[in-house]
């Protein structure tokens, strides 16, 4: 049975100086992450993730992201359908 992904979120990531490339590579390897790119501005990496629900997003994606060395702060922005 295929699980339909229904929650999507953008996660904005600040990193230690010089760590954005390594963080982007590590984030991309996490299941549920659909894209991760380095950017300029107040955040160093922006990624998009999908999960079946908010609990699953927190357990399987966000907890793994927060464990990556070099990340100093994250901001999670769930996608809404207005």
PDB file with one MODEL, atoms N, CA, C and O in Angstrom:
MODEL        1
ATOM      1  N   UNK A   1       0.841  -1.183   0.000  1.00  0.00           N
ATOM      2  CA  UNK A   1       0.000   0.000   0.000  1.00  0.00           C
ATOM      3  C   UNK A   1       0.886   1.247   0.000  1.00  0.00           C
ATOM      4  O   UNK A   1       1.773   1.379   0.843  1.00  0.00           O
ATOM      5  N   UNK A   2       0.656   2.128  -0.913  1.00  0.00           N
ATOM      6  CA  UNK A   2       1.456   3.345  -1.022  1.00  0.00           C
ATOM      7  C   UNK A   2       0.934   4.412  -0.074  1.00  0.00           C
ATOM      8  O   UNK A   2      -0.269   4.661  -0.001  1.00  0.00           O
ATOM      9  N   UNK A   3       1.859   5.045   0.655  1.00  0.00           N
ATOM     10  CA  UNK A   3       1.505   6.103   1.597  1.00  0.00           C
ATOM     11  C   UNK A   3       1.455   7.434   0.857  1.00  0.00           C
ATOM     12  O   UNK A   3       2.426   7.834   0.216  1.00  0.00           O
ATOM     13  N   UNK A   4       0.322   8.112   0.951  1.00  0.00           N
ATOM     14  CA  UNK A   4       0.180   9.402   0.295  1.00  0.00           C
ATOM     15  C   UNK A   4       0.771  10.496   1.186  1.00  0.00           C
ATOM     16  O   UNK A   4       0.411  10.613   2.358  1.00  0.00           O
ATOM     17  N   UNK A   5       1.674  11.290   0.627  1.00  0.00           N
ATOM     18  CA  UNK A   5       2.265  12.389   1.371  1.00  0.00           C
ATOM     19  C   UNK A   5       1.275  13.548   1.414  1.00  0.00           C
ATOM     20  O   UNK A   5       0.765  13.965   0.375  1.00  0.00           O
ATOM     21  N   UNK A   6       1.000  14.069   2.606  1.00  0.00           N
ATOM     22  CA  UNK A   6       0.004  15.118   2.683  1.00  0.00           C
ATOM     23  C   UNK A   6       0.484  16.393   3.376  1.00  0.00           C
ATOM     24  O   UNK A   6      -0.152  17.437   3.232  1.00  0.00           O
ATOM     25  N   UNK A   7       1.589  16.336   4.125  1.00  0.00           N
ATOM     26  CA  UNK A   7       2.130  17.525   4.787  1.00  0.00           C
ATOM     27  C   UNK A   7       3.442  17.891   4.103  1.00  0.00           C
ATOM     28  O   UNK A   7       4.318  17.049   3.910  1.00  0.00           O
ATOM     29  N   UNK A   8       3.554  19.150   3.745  1.00  0.00           N
ATOM     30  CA  UNK A   8       4.792  19.644   3.149  1.00  0.00           C
ATOM     31  C   UNK A   8       5.236  20.856   3.953  1.00  0.00           C
ATOM     32  O   UNK A   8       4.415  21.605   4.482  1.00  0.00           O
ATOM     33  N   UNK A   9       6.549  21.034   4.035  1.00  0.00           N
ATOM     34  CA  UNK A   9       7.078  22.181   4.772  1.00  0.00           C
ATOM     35  C   UNK A   9       8.398  22.616   4.172  1.00  0.00           C
ATOM     36  O   UNK A   9       9.163  21.804   3.651  1.00  0.00           O
ATOM     37  N   UNK A  10       8.650  23.908   4.254  1.00  0.00           N
ATOM     38  CA  UNK A  10       9.965  24.445   3.935  1.00  0.00           C
ATOM     39  C   UNK A  10      10.695  24.602   5.258  1.00  0.00           C
ATOM     40  O   UNK A  10      10.116  25.068   6.239  1.00  0.00           O
ATOM     41  N   UNK A  11      11.953  24.217   5.287  1.00  0.00           N
ATOM     42  CA  UNK A  11      12.764  24.382   6.491  1.00  0.00           C
ATOM     43  C   UNK A  11      13.932  25.280   6.124  1.00  0.00           C
ATOM     44  O   UNK A  11      14.713  24.963   5.226  1.00  0.00           O
ATOM     45  N   UNK A  12      14.048  26.402   6.822  1.00  0.00           N
ATOM     46  CA  UNK A  12      15.127  27.359   6.615  1.00  0.00           C
ATOM     47  C   UNK A  12      16.201  27.047   7.641  1.00  0.00           C
ATOM     48  O   UNK A  12      15.911  26.902   8.829  1.00  0.00           O
ATOM     49  N   UNK A  13      17.442  26.944   7.184  1.00  0.00           N
ATOM     50  CA  UNK A  13      18.526  26.474   8.046  1.00  0.00           C
ATOM     51  C   UNK A  13      19.667  27.484   8.081  1.00  0.00           C
ATOM     52  O   UNK A  13      20.144  27.936   7.040  1.00  0.00           O
ATOM     53  N   UNK A  14      20.095  27.830   9.288  1.00  0.00           N
ATOM     54  CA  UNK A  14      21.319  28.607   9.474  1.00  0.00           C
ATOM     55  C   UNK A  14      22.414  27.632   9.876  1.00  0.00           C
ATOM     56  O   UNK A  14      22.181  26.701  10.646  1.00  0.00           O
ATOM     57  N   UNK A  15      23.619  27.856   9.343  1.00  0.00           N
ATOM     58  CA  UNK A  15      24.736  26.965   9.635  1.00  0.00           C
ATOM     59  C   UNK A  15      25.920  27.739  10.194  1.00  0.00           C
ATOM     60  O   UNK A  15      25.976  28.967  10.126  1.00  0.00           O
ATOM     61  N   UNK A  16      26.858  26.993  10.742  1.00  0.00           N
ATOM     62  CA  UNK A  16      28.133  27.584  11.121  1.00  0.00           C
ATOM     63  C   UNK A  16      28.843  28.038   9.848  1.00  0.00           C
ATOM     64  O   UNK A  16      28.586  27.506   8.768  1.00  0.00           O
ATOM     65  N   UNK A  17      29.723  29.006   9.972  1.00  0.00           N
ATOM     66  CA  UNK A  17      30.457  29.521   8.825  1.00  0.00           C
ATOM     67  C   UNK A  17      31.206  28.384   8.122  1.00  0.00           C
ATOM     68  O   UNK A  17      31.918  27.608   8.760  1.00  0.00           O
ATOM     69  N   UNK A  18      31.037  28.302   6.817  1.00  0.00           N
ATOM     70  CA  UNK A  18      31.736  27.304   6.014  1.00  0.00           C
ATOM     71  C   UNK A  18      31.095  25.920   6.011  1.00  0.00           C
ATOM     72  O   UNK A  18      31.654  24.998   5.418  1.00  0.00           O
ATOM     73  N   UNK A  19      29.945  25.744   6.651  1.00  0.00           N
ATOM     74  CA  UNK A  19      29.316  24.421   6.756  1.00  0.00           C
ATOM     75  C   UNK A  19      28.109  24.235   5.837  1.00  0.00           C
ATOM     76  O   UNK A  19      27.535  23.146   5.807  1.00  0.00           O
ATOM     77  N   UNK A  20      27.711  25.251   5.094  1.00  0.00           N
ATOM     78  CA  UNK A  20      26.485  25.173   4.291  1.00  0.00           C
ATOM     79  C   UNK A  20      26.532  24.035   3.274  1.00  0.00           C
ATOM     80  O   UNK A  20      25.532  23.339   3.098  1.00  0.00           O
ATOM     81  N   UNK A  21      27.651  23.828   2.607  1.00  0.00           N
ATOM     82  CA  UNK A  21      27.751  22.756   1.610  1.00  0.00           C
ATOM     83  C   UNK A  21      27.584  21.382   2.224  1.00  0.00           C
ATOM     84  O   UNK A  21      26.853  20.548   1.690  1.00  0.00           O
ATOM     85  N   UNK A  22      28.247  21.136   3.335  1.00  0.00           N
ATOM     86  CA  UNK A  22      28.149  19.842   4.009  1.00  0.00           C
ATOM     87  C   UNK A  22      26.748  19.616   4.563  1.00  0.00           C
ATOM     88  O   UNK A  22      26.232  18.499   4.508  1.00  0.00           O
ATOM     89  N   UNK A  23      26.131  20.661   5.093  1.00  0.00           N
ATOM     90  CA  UNK A  23      24.772  20.544   5.623  1.00  0.00           C
ATOM     91  C   UNK A  23      23.797  20.250   4.489  1.00  0.00           C
ATOM     92  O   UNK A  23      22.924  19.395   4.637  1.00  0.00           O
ATOM     93  N   UNK A  24      23.927  20.935   3.372  1.00  0.00           N
ATOM     94  CA  UNK A  24      23.050  20.689   2.228  1.00  0.00           C
ATOM     95  C   UNK A  24      23.145  19.240   1.776  1.00  0.00           C
ATOM     96  O   UNK A  24      22.126  18.597   1.520  1.00  0.00           O
ATOM     97  N   UNK A  25      24.357  18.729   1.679  1.00  0.00           N
ATOM     98  CA  UNK A  25      24.560  17.337   1.266  1.00  0.00           C
ATOM     99  C   UNK A  25      23.938  16.365   2.265  1.00  0.00           C
ATOM    100  O   UNK A  25      23.288  15.399   1.865  1.00  0.00           O
ATOM    101  N   UNK A  26      24.129  16.608   3.547  1.00  0.00           N
ATOM    102  CA  UNK A  26      23.587  15.723   4.581  1.00  0.00           C
ATOM    103  C   UNK A  26      22.060  15.757   4.608  1.00  0.00           C
ATOM    104  O   UNK A  26      21.420  14.718   4.768  1.00  0.00           O
ATOM    105  N   UNK A  27      21.482  16.931   4.455  1.00  0.00           N
ATOM    106  CA  UNK A  27      20.025  17.081   4.478  1.00  0.00           C
ATOM    107  C   UNK A  27      19.397  16.358   3.293  1.00  0.00           C
ATOM    108  O   UNK A  27      18.350  15.727   3.434  1.00  0.00           O
ATOM    109  N   UNK A  28      20.024  16.447   2.142  1.00  0.00           N
ATOM    110  CA  UNK A  28      19.495  15.822   0.929  1.00  0.00           C
ATOM    111  C   UNK A  28      19.367  14.313   1.087  1.00  0.00           C
ATOM    112  O   UNK A  28      18.504  13.704   0.455  1.00  0.00           O
ATOM    113  N   UNK A  29      20.197  13.702   1.909  1.00  0.00           N
ATOM    114  CA  UNK A  29      20.195  12.252   2.091  1.00  0.00           C
ATOM    115  C   UNK A  29      19.073  11.760   3.012  1.00  0.00           C
ATOM    116  O   UNK A  29      18.880  10.551   3.133  1.00  0.00           O
ATOM    117  N   UNK A  30      18.339  12.647   3.654  1.00  0.00           N
ATOM    118  CA  UNK A  30      17.276  12.256   4.589  1.00  0.00           C
ATOM    119  C   UNK A  30      16.008  11.906   3.816  1.00  0.00           C
ATOM    120  O   UNK A  30      15.571  12.661   2.948  1.00  0.00           O
ATOM    121  N   UNK A  31      15.428  10.764   4.139  1.00  0.00           N
ATOM    122  CA  UNK A  31      14.166  10.365   3.515  1.00  0.00           C
ATOM    123  C   UNK A  31      13.089  11.391   3.835  1.00  0.00           C
ATOM    124  O   UNK A  31      12.960  11.818   4.983  1.00  0.00           O
ATOM    125  N   UNK A  32      12.322  11.787   2.840  1.00  0.00           N
ATOM    126  CA  UNK A  32      11.280  12.788   3.013  1.00  0.00           C
ATOM    127  C   UNK A  32      11.688  14.162   2.541  1.00  0.00           C
ATOM    128  O   UNK A  32      10.834  15.026   2.340  1.00  0.00           O
ATOM    129  N   UNK A  33      12.984  14.383   2.358  1.00  0.00           N
ATOM    130  CA  UNK A  33      13.469  15.665   1.853  1.00  0.00           C
ATOM    131  C   UNK A  33      13.390  15.625   0.325  1.00  0.00           C
ATOM    132  O   UNK A  33      13.981  14.753  -0.312  1.00  0.00           O
ATOM    133  N   UNK A  34      12.658  16.575  -0.252  1.00  0.00           N
ATOM    134  CA  UNK A  34      12.477  16.584  -1.701  1.00  0.00           C
ATOM    135  C   UNK A  34      13.480  17.473  -2.417  1.00  0.00           C
ATOM    136  O   UNK A  34      13.806  17.232  -3.579  1.00  0.00           O
ATOM    137  N   UNK A  35      13.972  18.500  -1.732  1.00  0.00           N
ATOM    138  CA  UNK A  35      14.989  19.378  -2.323  1.00  0.00           C
ATOM    139  C   UNK A  35      15.689  20.134  -1.199  1.00  0.00           C
ATOM    140  O   UNK A  35      15.077  20.468  -0.185  1.00  0.00           O
ATOM    141  N   UNK A  36      16.965  20.397  -1.391  1.00  0.00           N
ATOM    142  CA  UNK A  36      17.732  21.235  -0.461  1.00  0.00           C
ATOM    143  C   UNK A  36      18.732  22.024  -1.285  1.00  0.00           C
ATOM    144  O   UNK A  36      19.449  21.460  -2.111  1.00  0.00           O
ATOM    145  N   UNK A  37      18.780  23.322  -1.062  1.00  0.00           N
ATOM    146  CA  UNK A  37      19.680  24.183  -1.829  1.00  0.00           C
ATOM    147  C   UNK A  37      20.317  25.223  -0.925  1.00  0.00           C
ATOM    148  O   UNK A  37      19.690  25.732   0.004  1.00  0.00           O
ATOM    149  N   UNK A  38      21.571  25.530  -1.214  1.00  0.00           N
ATOM    150  CA  UNK A  38      22.249  26.613  -0.527  1.00  0.00           C
ATOM    151  C   UNK A  38      21.752  27.944  -1.068  1.00  0.00           C
ATOM    152  O   UNK A  38      21.513  28.082  -2.268  1.00  0.00           O
ATOM    153  N   UNK A  39      21.596  28.918  -0.188  1.00  0.00           N
ATOM    154  CA  UNK A  39      21.114  30.243  -0.576  1.00  0.00           C
ATOM    155  C   UNK A  39      21.926  31.316   0.149  1.00  0.00           C
ATOM    156  O   UNK A  39      22.695  31.017   1.062  1.00  0.00           O
ATOM    157  N   UNK A  40      21.746  32.553  -0.264  1.00  0.00           N
ATOM    158  CA  UNK A  40      22.356  33.672   0.450  1.00  0.00           C
ATOM    159  C   UNK A  40      21.259  34.410   1.209  1.00  0.00           C
ATOM    160  O   UNK A  40      20.076  34.275   0.895  1.00  0.00           O
ATOM    161  N   UNK A  41      21.653  35.179   2.195  1.00  0.00           N
ATOM    162  CA  UNK A  41      20.687  35.907   3.006  1.00  0.00           C
ATOM    163  C   UNK A  41      20.792  35.467   4.454  1.00  0.00           C
ATOM    164  O   UNK A  41      21.832  34.958   4.872  1.00  0.00           O
ATOM    165  N   UNK A  42      19.731  35.657   5.226  1.00  0.00           N
ATOM    166  CA  UNK A  42      19.786  35.320   6.652  1.00  0.00           C
ATOM    167  C   UNK A  42      19.872  33.814   6.908  1.00  0.00           C
ATOM    168  O   UNK A  42      20.286  33.402   7.992  1.00  0.00           O
ATOM    169  N   UNK A  43      19.490  32.986   5.935  1.00  0.00           N
ATOM    170  CA  UNK A  43      19.599  31.531   6.057  1.00  0.00           C
ATOM    171  C   UNK A  43      20.588  31.030   5.015  1.00  0.00           C
ATOM    172  O   UNK A  43      20.804  31.670   3.986  1.00  0.00           O
ATOM    173  N   UNK A  44      21.184  29.880   5.296  1.00  0.00           N
ATOM    174  CA  UNK A  44      22.218  29.335   4.425  1.00  0.00           C
ATOM    175  C   UNK A  44      21.717  28.202   3.537  1.00  0.00           C
ATOM    176  O   UNK A  44      22.253  27.977   2.452  1.00  0.00           O
ATOM    177  N   UNK A  45      20.697  27.495   3.993  1.00  0.00           N
ATOM    178  CA  UNK A  45      20.127  26.371   3.251  1.00  0.00           C
ATOM    179  C   UNK A  45      18.612  26.452   3.372  1.00  0.00           C
ATOM    180  O   UNK A  45      18.081  26.728   4.448  1.00  0.00           O
ATOM    181  N   UNK A  46      17.923  26.212   2.268  1.00  0.00           N
ATOM    182  CA  UNK A  46      16.469  26.078   2.279  1.00  0.00           C
ATOM    183  C   UNK A  46      16.142  24.702   1.728  1.00  0.00           C
ATOM    184  O   UNK A  46      16.670  24.293   0.694  1.00  0.00           O
ATOM    185  N   UNK A  47      15.272  23.997   2.424  1.00  0.00           N
ATOM    186  CA  UNK A  47      14.890  22.665   1.971  1.00  0.00           C
ATOM    187  C   UNK A  47      13.383  22.517   2.031  1.00  0.00           C
ATOM    188  O   UNK A  47      12.689  23.276   2.707  1.00  0.00           O
ATOM    189  N   UNK A  48      12.893  21.517   1.307  1.00  0.00           N
ATOM    190  CA  UNK A  48      11.471  21.183   1.343  1.00  0.00           C
ATOM    191  C   UNK A  48      11.352  19.720   1.723  1.00  0.00           C
ATOM    192  O   UNK A  48      12.108  18.879   1.237  1.00  0.00           O
ATOM    193  N   UNK A  49      10.390  19.417   2.602  1.00  0.00           N
ATOM    194  CA  UNK A  49      10.183  18.045   3.060  1.00  0.00           C
ATOM    195  C   UNK A  49       8.710  17.686   2.973  1.00  0.00           C
ATOM    196  O   UNK A  49       7.839  18.555   2.973  1.00  0.00           O
ATOM    197  N   UNK A  50       8.450  16.379   2.900  1.00  0.00           N
ATOM    198  CA  UNK A  50       7.089  15.857   2.862  1.00  0.00           C
ATOM    199  C   UNK A  50       6.957  14.727   3.874  1.00  0.00           C
ATOM    200  O   UNK A  50       7.911  13.990   4.122  1.00  0.00           O
ATOM    201  N   UNK A  51       5.779  14.598   4.450  1.00  0.00           N
ATOM    202  CA  UNK A  51       5.492  13.496   5.371  1.00  0.00           C
ATOM    203  C   UNK A  51       3.994  13.242   5.369  1.00  0.00           C
ATOM    204  O   UNK A  51       3.223  14.050   4.851  1.00  0.00           O
ATOM    205  N   UNK A  52       3.584  12.125   5.947  1.00  0.00           N
ATOM    206  CA  UNK A  52       2.174  11.761   5.975  1.00  0.00           C
ATOM    207  C   UNK A  52       1.362  12.694   6.867  1.00  0.00           C
ATOM    208  O   UNK A  52       0.200  12.978   6.578  1.00  0.00           O
ATOM    209  N   UNK A  53       1.978  13.174   7.958  1.00  0.00           N
ATOM    210  CA  UNK A  53       1.288  14.073   8.887  1.00  0.00           C
ATOM    211  C   UNK A  53       2.348  14.845   9.678  1.00  0.00           C
ATOM    212  O   UNK A  53       3.546  14.616   9.513  1.00  0.00           O
ATOM    213  N   UNK A  54       1.895  15.760  10.536  1.00  0.00           N
ATOM    214  CA  UNK A  54       2.846  16.597  11.285  1.00  0.00           C
ATOM    215  C   UNK A  54       3.695  15.785  12.252  1.00  0.00           C
ATOM    216  O   UNK A  54       4.883  16.065  12.414  1.00  0.00           O
ATOM    217  N   UNK A  55       3.105  14.782  12.899  1.00  0.00           N
ATOM    218  CA  UNK A  55       3.889  13.949  13.810  1.00  0.00           C
ATOM    219  C   UNK A  55       5.010  13.244  13.066  1.00  0.00           C
ATOM    220  O   UNK A  55       6.144  13.189  13.541  1.00  0.00           O
ATOM    221  N   UNK A  56       4.693  12.711  11.911  1.00  0.00           N
ATOM    222  CA  UNK A  56       5.688  12.009  11.100  1.00  0.00           C
ATOM    223  C   UNK A  56       6.768  12.974  10.615  1.00  0.00           C
ATOM    224  O   UNK A  56       7.945  12.616  10.566  1.00  0.00           O
ATOM    225  N   UNK A  57       6.377  14.181  10.261  1.00  0.00           N
ATOM    226  CA  UNK A  57       7.351  15.190   9.842  1.00  0.00           C
ATOM    227  C   UNK A  57       8.339  15.451  10.971  1.00  0.00           C
ATOM    228  O   UNK A  57       9.546  15.513  10.738  1.00  0.00           O
ATOM    229  N   UNK A  58       7.843  15.604  12.174  1.00  0.00           N
ATOM    230  CA  UNK A  58       8.713  15.851  13.322  1.00  0.00           C
ATOM    231  C   UNK A  58       9.605  14.672  13.652  1.00  0.00           C
ATOM    232  O   UNK A  58      10.794  14.847  13.917  1.00  0.00           O
ATOM    233  N   UNK A  59       9.044  13.478  13.638  1.00  0.00           N
ATOM    234  CA  UNK A  59       9.796  12.287  14.028  1.00  0.00           C
ATOM    235  C   UNK A  59      10.824  11.854  13.000  1.00  0.00           C
ATOM    236  O   UNK A  59      11.957  11.525  13.352  1.00  0.00           O
ATOM    237  N   UNK A  60      10.440  11.852  11.738  1.00  0.00           N
ATOM    238  CA  UNK A  60      11.334  11.279  10.734  1.00  0.00           C
ATOM    239  C   UNK A  60      12.210  12.282  10.015  1.00  0.00           C
ATOM    240  O   UNK A  60      13.291  11.934   9.541  1.00  0.00           O
ATOM    241  N   UNK A  61      11.760  13.515   9.928  1.00  0.00           N
ATOM    242  CA  UNK A  61      12.536  14.498   9.168  1.00  0.00           C
ATOM    243  C   UNK A  61      13.216  15.498  10.096  1.00  0.00           C
ATOM    244  O   UNK A  61      14.443  15.597  10.105  1.00  0.00           O
ATOM    245  N   UNK A  62      12.444  16.227  10.864  1.00  0.00           N
ATOM    246  CA  UNK A  62      13.013  17.317  11.662  1.00  0.00           C
ATOM    247  C   UNK A  62      13.998  16.836  12.712  1.00  0.00           C
ATOM    248  O   UNK A  62      15.013  17.493  12.942  1.00  0.00           O
ATOM    249  N   UNK A  63      13.728  15.706  13.356  1.00  0.00           N
ATOM    250  CA  UNK A  63      14.669  15.215  14.372  1.00  0.00           C
ATOM    251  C   UNK A  63      16.010  14.849  13.741  1.00  0.00           C
ATOM    252  O   UNK A  63      17.055  15.025  14.367  1.00  0.00           O
ATOM    253  N   UNK A  64      15.991  14.346  12.517  1.00  0.00           N
ATOM    254  CA  UNK A  64      17.238  14.003  11.826  1.00  0.00           C
ATOM    255  C   UNK A  64      17.982  15.256  11.372  1.00  0.00           C
ATOM    256  O   UNK A  64      19.212  15.293  11.404  1.00  0.00           O
ATOM    257  N   UNK A  65      17.257  16.263  10.957  1.00  0.00           N
ATOM    258  CA  UNK A  65      17.888  17.513  10.525  1.00  0.00           C
ATOM    259  C   UNK A  65      18.587  18.182  11.703  1.00  0.00           C
ATOM    260  O   UNK A  65      19.713  18.662  11.567  1.00  0.00           O
ATOM    261  N   UNK A  66      17.935  18.215  12.843  1.00  0.00           N
ATOM    262  CA  UNK A  66      18.501  18.883  14.006  1.00  0.00           C
ATOM    263  C   UNK A  66      19.737  18.171  14.550  1.00  0.00           C
ATOM    264  O   UNK A  66      20.495  18.754  15.325  1.00  0.00           O
ATOM    265  N   UNK A  67      19.946  16.923  14.153  1.00  0.00           N
ATOM    266  CA  UNK A  67      21.118  16.169  14.601  1.00  0.00           C
ATOM    267  C   UNK A  67      22.332  16.354  13.690  1.00  0.00           C
ATOM    268  O   UNK A  67      23.413  15.854  14.001  1.00  0.00           O
ATOM    269  N   UNK A  68      22.172  17.058  12.584  1.00  0.00           N
ATOM    270  CA  UNK A  68      23.286  17.254  11.643  1.00  0.00           C
ATOM    271  C   UNK A  68      24.275  18.269  12.213  1.00  0.00           C
ATOM    272  O   UNK A  68      23.880  19.370  12.595  1.00  0.00           O
ATOM    273  N   UNK A  69      25.555  17.906  12.273  1.00  0.00           N
ATOM    274  CA  UNK A  69      26.574  18.849  12.757  1.00  0.00           C
ATOM    275  C   UNK A  69      26.661  20.086  11.859  1.00  0.00           C
ATOM    276  O   UNK A  69      26.557  19.982  10.637  1.00  0.00           O
ATOM    277  N   UNK A  70      26.849  21.238  12.464  1.00  0.00           N
ATOM    278  CA  UNK A  70      27.021  22.476  11.706  1.00  0.00           C
ATOM    279  C   UNK A  70      25.761  23.323  11.619  1.00  0.00           C
ATOM    280  O   UNK A  70      25.828  24.482  11.209  1.00  0.00           O
ATOM    281  N   UNK A  71      24.605  22.765  12.000  1.00  0.00           N
ATOM    282  CA  UNK A  71      23.365  23.537  11.982  1.00  0.00           C
ATOM    283  C   UNK A  71      23.239  24.294  13.301  1.00  0.00           C
ATOM    284  O   UNK A  71      23.383  23.716  14.378  1.00  0.00           O
ATOM    285  N   UNK A  72      22.967  25.599  13.201  1.00  0.00           N
ATOM    286  CA  UNK A  72      22.827  26.413  14.403  1.00  0.00           C
ATOM    287  C   UNK A  72      21.376  26.768  14.710  1.00  0.00           C
ATOM    288  O   UNK A  72      21.024  26.988  15.869  1.00  0.00           O
ATOM    289  N   UNK A  73      20.525  26.827  13.675  1.00  0.00           N
ATOM    290  CA  UNK A  73      19.119  27.200  13.885  1.00  0.00           C
ATOM    291  C   UNK A  73      18.298  26.746  12.687  1.00  0.00           C
ATOM    292  O   UNK A  73      18.771  26.739  11.551  1.00  0.00           O
ATOM    293  N   UNK A  74      17.038  26.361  12.974  1.00  0.00           N
ATOM    294  CA  UNK A  74      16.110  26.029  11.902  1.00  0.00           C
ATOM    295  C   UNK A  74      14.793  26.768  12.116  1.00  0.00           C
ATOM    296  O   UNK A  74      14.436  27.126  13.238  1.00  0.00           O
ATOM    297  N   UNK A  75      14.089  26.983  11.026  1.00  0.00           N
ATOM    298  CA  UNK A  75      12.751  27.564  11.062  1.00  0.00           C
ATOM    299  C   UNK A  75      11.889  26.737  10.122  1.00  0.00           C
ATOM    300  O   UNK A  75      12.161  26.669   8.924  1.00  0.00           O
ATOM    301  N   UNK A  76      10.856  26.111  10.658  1.00  0.00           N
ATOM    302  CA  UNK A  76       9.989  25.249   9.863  1.00  0.00           C
ATOM    303  C   UNK A  76       8.741  26.017   9.464  1.00  0.00           C
ATOM    304  O   UNK A  76       8.069  26.609  10.309  1.00  0.00           O
ATOM    305  N   UNK A  77       8.430  26.005   8.161  1.00  0.00           N
ATOM    306  CA  UNK A  77       7.289  26.716   7.619  1.00  0.00           C
ATOM    307  C   UNK A  77       6.387  25.732   6.890  1.00  0.00           C
ATOM    308  O   UNK A  77       6.627  25.446   5.717  1.00  0.00           O
ATOM    309  N   UNK A  78       5.339  25.195   7.557  1.00  0.00           N
ATOM    310  CA  UNK A  78       4.426  24.274   6.886  1.00  0.00           C
ATOM    311  C   UNK A  78       3.699  24.964   5.730  1.00  0.00           C
ATOM    312  O   UNK A  78       3.342  26.139   5.817  1.00  0.00           O
ATOM    313  N   UNK A  79       3.491  24.223   4.661  1.00  0.00           N
ATOM    314  CA  UNK A  79       2.780  24.732   3.491  1.00  0.00           C
ATOM    315  C   UNK A  79       1.283  24.660   3.779  1.00  0.00           C
ATOM    316  O   UNK A  79       0.789  23.651   4.283  1.00  0.00           O
ATOM    317  N   UNK A  80       0.563  25.735   3.457  1.00  0.00           N
ATOM    318  CA  UNK A  80      -0.878  25.759   3.609  1.00  0.00           C
ATOM    319  C   UNK A  80      -1.530  25.955   2.251  1.00  0.00           C
ATOM    320  O   UNK A  80      -0.946  26.564   1.354  1.00  0.00           O
ATOM    321  N   UNK A  81      -2.720  25.446   2.107  1.00  0.00           N
ATOM    322  CA  UNK A  81      -3.478  25.638   0.879  1.00  0.00           C
ATOM    323  C   UNK A  81      -4.563  26.673   1.130  1.00  0.00           C
ATOM    324  O   UNK A  81      -5.611  26.362   1.696  1.00  0.00           O
ATOM    325  N   UNK A  82      -4.306  27.898   0.708  1.00  0.00           N
ATOM    326  CA  UNK A  82      -5.247  28.987   0.959  1.00  0.00           C
ATOM    327  C   UNK A  82      -6.302  29.059  -0.106  1.00  0.00           C
ATOM    328  O   UNK A  82      -7.178  29.921  -0.050  1.00  0.00           O
TER     329      UNK A  82
ENDMDL
END
